[in-house]
């Protein structure tokens, strides 16, 4: 992953023996995006939400949906990200 061999990173991390926790899901989603495998990236990004419904995750999901041509789904996640940002700003 660090040497930008995204195909190898995905191959290693998708192995069933690798526990799919936050850092692994993040590397899988980022590697998939780099390789323009947006459907796979979306799968991992949606799994990342179980660790927290953050603005950053929602923005990434929205951008991935947009890359897949799904503007309606992208809008839903962009709107969610903006709402989370507003709520965060109101709490500071």
N, C-alpha and C positions, 0 to 999 in steps of 0.2 A: 504494500500500500504506500509506504513512504517513498519508494522509488518509482511510483506511478505505474506499476504493473497491475492495473485494475482488473484485468481478466484473471490473473493469477490470484489476486486477493479474493475475488468473488468465488473462484473455484475452491479455495481453501476454506473460506468462511461459510459457504453453503453446505459444507459437510455436516451430516446429521449429528456427529459427535460434538460439534461446536455449539455451545449453549448460546442461544440468540438473545443476548442481553443488550442493553443500551449501546455500548461502544461497538459491538459487532454489527448491530442493526444500522448504526450511523455509518460505519465504514462500507457496509453493503449498499446502502442507499447512495452514498456519495460516489462510490465506484461505478454503480449502475448509471448514475447521471453522467459521469465522465464518458462512459461508453455509449451514451444515448439510448440506454435500455430503460426507457421511462416507465413501462409497465412494472418492471421489477423494482425500480426505485420507489414507485408509488406503494407497492406492497410493503416494502420495508419502512417507509415513512409513516404509513398508517399504523404499523406495529409500534413505532416509536411513541405514538400518542399515549400508549399505556403508561409511559413513564412521566407524562405530564402534558397537558394541553397548552402548549406555549405558542406565543406569536411566531417564533422562529420556525417551529415545526409546521404550523398552519401556512406560513408563507411558502415554505418549501413544497408542501403538498399542492398549494395553489399553482405555483410555477410549473410543477410537474404535470398537473392536469392541463395547464395551458399548452405545454409542449406536446401533449397528446391531442390537442384540439378541442378539449372539453371546456368551453368557456363558462358554462353554467356551474359546473363543479368548482372551477377555479375561483369564480366570484364568491361562492359560498365560503371557501377557505380564506380568501383575502379579507372578506368581511369579518370573519371570526378573528383573524389576526389583528385587524384594526380595533375590534372591540376589546381584545385582551390588552393591547397597547394602551388604549384609553383607560381601562380599569387599572392597569399598572401605574400609569401616570397620576391617576387620582389617589392612589394609595401612598405616594411619595411626598 
